[in-house]
Amino acid sequence: MKSVVMVRSARSVLSVLVLAFVLSAAPAFAQAAAQPPAAFPQGAKIGLVNLQQIAALSVDGKASTAKVQALITKKQGEAAAKAKQLQDNQSKLQQSGALMNDAARAALEKDIERQTVEQQRFEQDAQAEVMELQTQLQGVFQEKLFPILNQMVVEKGLHVLFSAADAGIIAADPGIDLTLEAIKRFDAATASKPAAAAPAPAPGAKPAAAAPAPATPGAKPAAPATPPKP
């Protein structure tokens, strides 16, 4: 069985820079996808796919991009709050520092120094966290997508399938661009399946007996019967 060999540089499809590119290029990709695809040339042995377009237009790719963008937005908000606290203290020192006693001014300066270091560390940690999420989602994205591309190679009898963004192609028959077909297959393969319904009771089965009602709170137990006198 033939297997597809993907260019390893395609692993950057969900990197920070490519994420920004995908977000900005999504409208152009959608407009291109609205055009009917050209017929695949009879007997062609070479195909192309645009991985960035798949990431921008597929349901799974959109979900991954949204997760990364949500984390970036969250970290930007946290960074802005920390920056405001630092700026407020710097303004306070500049405007009122001369009126403070030595101990108060030294404490404020120490707070500013600590906040400056924390701000730098936060930015580094936030960038690492975003990159970690991107790497994780990228791996899952490729694990789902590449088998589908490999299946297309086998079905169409291709000798090679190129990543359009990495192959340096100058001109090609539009029919060998299999991106839209790949998106359609990818969406079908990754579509969410409805939750399984609860199993119906077996024919003729009796419903379970209702549990006995609990005793009424505060009810007194019945008085014991008076024993007969001898």
Solvent accessible surface area in square Angstrom, and as a share of the most:
residue,aa,sasa,rsa
1,M,208,0.93
2,K,93,0.40
3,S,81,0.52
4,V,25,0.15
5,V,120,0.69
6,M,11,0.05
7,V,61,0.35
8,R,125,0.46
9,S,60,0.39
10,A,6,0.04
11,R,114,0.42
12,S,58,0.38
13,V,7,0.04
14,L,5,0.03
15,S,29,0.19
16,V,60,0.35
17,L,149,0.74
18,V,22,0.13
19,L,6,0.03
20,A,60,0.47
21,F,94,0.39
22,V,3,0.02
23,L,81,0.40
24,S,86,0.56
25,A,14,0.11
26,A,30,0.23
27,P,93,0.58
28,A,63,0.48
29,F,24,0.10
30,A,50,0.39
31,Q,128,0.57
32,A,55,0.42
33,A,34,0.26
34,A,82,0.64
35,Q,112,0.50
36,P,117,0.73
37,P,95,0.60
38,A,53,0.41
39,A,90,0.70
40,F,59,0.25
41,P,37,0.23
42,Q,186,0.83
43,G,58,0.55
44,A,21,0.16
45,K,87,0.37
46,I,78,0.40
47,G,0,0.00
48,L,15,0.07
49,V,0,0.00
50,N,32,0.17
51,L,8,0.04
52,Q,35,0.16
53,Q,16,0.07
54,I,0,0.00
55,A,0,0.00
56,A,7,0.06
57,L,29,0.14
58,S,0,0.00
59,V,102,0.59
60,D,24,0.12
61,G,0,0.00
62,K,110,0.46
63,A,49,0.38
64,S,9,0.06
65,T,10,0.06
66,A,61,0.47
67,K,115,0.49
68,V,2,0.01
69,Q,63,0.28
70,A,64,0.49
71,L,25,0.13
72,I,32,0.16
73,T,78,0.45
74,K,118,0.50
75,K,32,0.13
76,Q,112,0.50
77,G,42,0.41
78,E,58,0.26
79,A,22,0.17
80,A,63,0.49
81,A,55,0.43
82,K,76,0.32
83,A,41,0.32
84,K,125,0.53
85,Q,108,0.48
86,L,23,0.12
87,Q,113,0.50
88,D,70,0.36
89,N,31,0.16
90,Q,83,0.37
91,S,41,0.27
92,K,106,0.45
93,L,47,0.24
94,Q,159,0.71
95,Q,144,0.64
96,S,40,0.26
97,G,4,0.04
98,A,101,0.78
99,L,159,0.79
100,M,39,0.18
101,N,101,0.52
102,D,105,0.55
103,A,78,0.60
104,A,44,0.34
105,R,74,0.27
106,A,57,0.44
107,A,56,0.44
108,L,16,0.08
109,E,82,0.37
110,K,148,0.63
111,D,53,0.27
112,I,23,0.12
113,E,119,0.53
114,R,112,0.41
115,Q,26,0.12
116,T,49,0.28
117,V,59,0.34
118,E,73,0.33
119,Q,25,0.11
120,Q,101,0.45
121,R,155,0.57
122,F,31,0.13
123,E,92,0.41
124,Q,121,0.54
125,D,95,0.49
126,A,12,0.09
127,Q,120,0.53
128,A,61,0.47
129,E,75,0.33
130,V,12,0.07
131,M,79,0.35
132,E,122,0.55
133,L,41,0.20
134,Q,3,0.01
135,T,85,0.50
136,Q,114,0.51
137,L,19,0.09
138,Q,23,0.10
139,G,25,0.24
140,V,63,0.36
141,F,1,0.01
142,Q,11,0.05
143,E,130,0.58
144,K,81,0.34
145,L,0,0.00
146,F,35,0.15
147,P,78,0.49
148,I,17,0.09
149,L,0,0.00
150,N,36,0.18
151,Q,95,0.42
152,M,0,0.00
153,V,4,0.02
154,V,55,0.31
155,E,97,0.44
156,K,57,0.24
157,G,19,0.19
158,L,1,0.00
159,H,132,0.59
160,V,50,0.29
161,L,4,0.02
162,F,69,0.29
163,S,1,0.01
164,A,35,0.27
165,A,61,0.47
166,D,57,0.29
167,A,37,0.29
168,G,66,0.64
169,I,69,0.35
170,I,176,0.90
171,A,88,0.68
172,A,52,0.40
173,D,75,0.39
174,P,97,0.61
175,G,2,0.02
176,I,21,0.11
177,D,67,0.35
178,L,7,0.03
179,T,2,0.01
180,L,46,0.23
181,E,54,0.24
182,A,0,0.00
183,I,17,0.09
184,K,155,0.66
185,R,64,0.23
186,F,0,0.00
187,D,37,0.19
188,A,77,0.60
189,A,71,0.55
190,T,40,0.23
191,A,63,0.49
192,S,111,0.71
193,K,185,0.78
194,P,127,0.80
195,A,100,0.78
196,A,103,0.80
197,A,94,0.73
198,A,92,0.71
199,P,128,0.81
200,A,89,0.69
201,P,117,0.74
202,A,66,0.51
203,P,138,0.87
204,G,82,0.79
205,A,60,0.46
206,K,185,0.79
207,P,126,0.79
208,A,100,0.78
209,A,100,0.77
210,A,98,0.76
211,A,90,0.69
212,P,125,0.79
213,A,94,0.73
214,P,123,0.77
215,A,92,0.71
216,T,99,0.58
217,P,128,0.81
218,G,80,0.77
219,A,71,0.55
220,K,186,0.79
221,P,125,0.78
222,A,101,0.78
223,A,94,0.73
224,P,125,0.78
225,A,99,0.77
226,T,124,0.72
227,P,104,0.65
228,P,128,0.81
229,K,190,0.80
230,P,182,1.14
